[in-house]
Amino acid sequence: MANEEKKDFNAMLHQDKGMPKIQTVTDEATIKKYGGDRMYFAPPVTYDAIMKSVPEGKVLTVGAIRDYLAKKNGADFTDPITAGIFVSIAAWASHQRTEDKTPYWRTLKAGGELNPKYPGGVTDQKEKLEAEGHRIIQKGRKNIRYYVADYEKVLFELE
């Protein structure tokens, strides 16, 4: 996304665009990759609600949210593209609000990676996570990425 400060993310957060819905996928590569043809789409506000449920000291991955939504809604998988976009929308919407904040920094990318698309980038997310007791590690020499060390031990279980 670009020009984040000029967009109304709270308005985007509450657009449903016909979601939730399940779409049947016919692309064989997609079916093979995700293990089925029933792809679920959740509206942005659903991601925001799940992200708000993560308590201090715990973390969650976008993949875990996707798995949870697919299972809960009888689908084989949740669309990965909209999931990534909607998690970012939830983060930026919270950043723009003065009340009812979403602790978006607790939602990580795959493998416990910090999300550079969040407000303030990985620097702000790193600070927020370290303030909650998490240890952040750096990987790579040229393409440097940051991760929550041993994130698996502090994963929040969605029910």
matplotlib code that plots the C-alpha trace (Angstrom):
import matplotlib.pyplot as plt

x = [0.0, 1.1, 0.1, -1.2, -1.6, -4.0, -6.4, -9.3, -8.5, -11.4, -13.8, -12.0, -12.2, -16.0, -16.5, -17.7, -17.7, -19.9, -18.0, -18.0, -18.2, -16.8, -15.6, -14.9, -11.4, -10.7, -7.0, -5.3, -2.1, -4.0, -6.1, -3.0, -1.1, -3.9, -5.5, -9.0, -11.1, -13.2, -11.6, -13.0, -13.0, -13.6, -14.2, -11.5, -13.5, -13.2, -9.4, -9.5, -11.7, -9.4, -6.3, -8.0, -8.4, -4.6, -3.6, -0.3, 2.6, 1.1, 1.4, -0.5, 0.4, -1.6, -1.5, -3.1, -5.9, -6.4, -6.5, -8.9, -11.3, -11.2, -12.0, -14.7, -16.4, -16.2, -13.7, -10.4, -8.4, -8.7, -7.5, -3.9, -3.9, -6.9, -5.8, -2.5, -4.2, -6.9, -4.4, -2.6, -5.9, -6.7, -3.3, -3.6, -7.2, -6.0, -3.2, -5.7, -8.0, -7.7, -9.8, -10.5, -7.0, -6.1, -2.8, -1.8, 1.9, 1.1, 0.1, 3.1, 3.9, 4.8, 7.6, 7.2, 8.4, 7.7, 5.5, 7.2, 3.8, 2.5, 2.5, 6.1, 7.4, 9.4, 11.1, 7.8, 6.6, 9.9, 9.7, 6.1, 6.9, 10.1, 8.1, 5.8, 8.8, 9.5, 13.0, 13.5, 16.2, 17.6, 18.2, 20.0, 22.9, 21.6, 17.9, 17.5, 14.4, 13.2, 11.5, 10.1, 12.5, 10.7, 7.4, 5.9, 6.1, 3.9, 1.4, -2.2, -4.6, -7.8, -10.8]
y = [0.0, 3.6, 6.9, 5.2, 8.5, 9.8, 6.8, 6.2, 2.7, 2.7, 3.1, 0.2, -1.9, -1.8, -2.6, -6.1, -6.3, -9.3, -11.2, -13.5, -16.0, -19.2, -19.5, -22.7, -22.6, -24.5, -23.9, -27.2, -25.7, -23.8, -26.8, -28.9, -26.2, -25.6, -29.1, -28.3, -26.1, -24.2, -20.8, -18.7, -14.8, -13.0, -9.2, -7.0, -6.5, -10.2, -10.1, -7.0, -8.8, -11.8, -9.6, -7.8, -11.1, -11.7, -10.9, -9.3, -11.7, -13.8, -13.7, -15.0, -15.6, -14.6, -18.3, -19.3, -16.8, -18.2, -21.8, -20.9, -19.1, -21.9, -24.5, -22.5, -21.8, -25.2, -24.2, -25.8, -22.6, -18.9, -16.6, -15.6, -12.4, -10.7, -12.0, -10.1, -7.0, -7.1, -7.6, -4.5, -2.6, -3.6, -2.4, 1.0, 1.5, 1.0, 3.4, 6.1, 5.6, 7.3, 4.6, 0.9, 0.1, -3.3, -4.8, -5.5, -5.8, -9.2, -10.6, -11.9, -13.2, -16.8, -18.2, -15.4, -12.7, -9.0, -7.2, -4.2, -3.0, -2.1, 1.5, 2.4, -0.7, -3.4, -0.7, 0.1, -3.5, -4.6, -2.0, -2.9, -6.6, -6.1, -4.0, -7.0, -9.3, -10.9, -11.3, -10.2, -11.7, -10.6, -13.0, -12.3, -10.2, -8.3, -9.0, -8.4, -9.7, -9.7, -12.5, -13.2, -15.7, -19.0, -17.5, -21.0, -21.1, -18.0, -18.6, -17.7, -20.5, -19.5, -21.5]
z = [0.0, -0.6, 0.9, 4.0, 6.0, 3.3, 3.4, 5.6, 6.8, 9.3, 6.4, 4.5, 7.7, 7.6, 3.9, 3.4, -0.5, -0.4, 2.2, 3.9, 1.1, -0.2, -3.8, -5.7, -7.2, -10.5, -10.9, -10.3, -9.0, -6.3, -5.4, -5.0, -3.0, -0.5, -0.4, -1.8, -4.0, -1.4, -0.7, 2.0, 2.0, 5.3, 5.5, 7.0, 10.3, 11.0, 10.9, 13.2, 15.7, 15.8, 16.2, 19.1, 20.9, 21.2, 24.8, 25.8, 25.8, 23.1, 19.3, 16.3, 12.7, 9.6, 8.6, 11.9, 11.4, 7.8, 9.1, 11.8, 9.5, 6.9, 9.5, 11.2, 7.9, 6.2, 3.6, 2.5, 2.9, 3.3, 0.5, 1.3, -0.7, 0.9, 4.3, 4.0, 2.8, 5.5, 8.3, 7.1, 6.9, 10.5, 11.6, 9.8, 11.0, 14.6, 14.0, 12.9, 15.8, 19.2, 21.0, 20.6, 19.5, 17.9, 19.1, 15.5, 16.4, 17.9, 14.5, 12.7, 9.2, 8.6, 10.7, 13.3, 11.0, 11.7, 9.2, 7.4, 6.1, 9.6, 10.8, 11.7, 9.9, 11.7, 14.0, 15.7, 15.8, 17.3, 20.0, 20.9, 21.0, 23.1, 25.5, 26.0, 26.8, 23.4, 22.0, 18.4, 16.3, 13.0, 10.0, 6.8, 5.7, 2.7, 2.9, 6.6, 8.3, 11.9, 13.8, 17.3, 18.8, 19.8, 18.7, 18.7, 22.5, 22.8, 20.1, 20.9, 20.3, 18.4, 19.4]

ax = plt.figure().add_subplot(projection="3d")
ax.plot(x, y, z, "-o")
ax.set_aspect("equal")
plt.show()
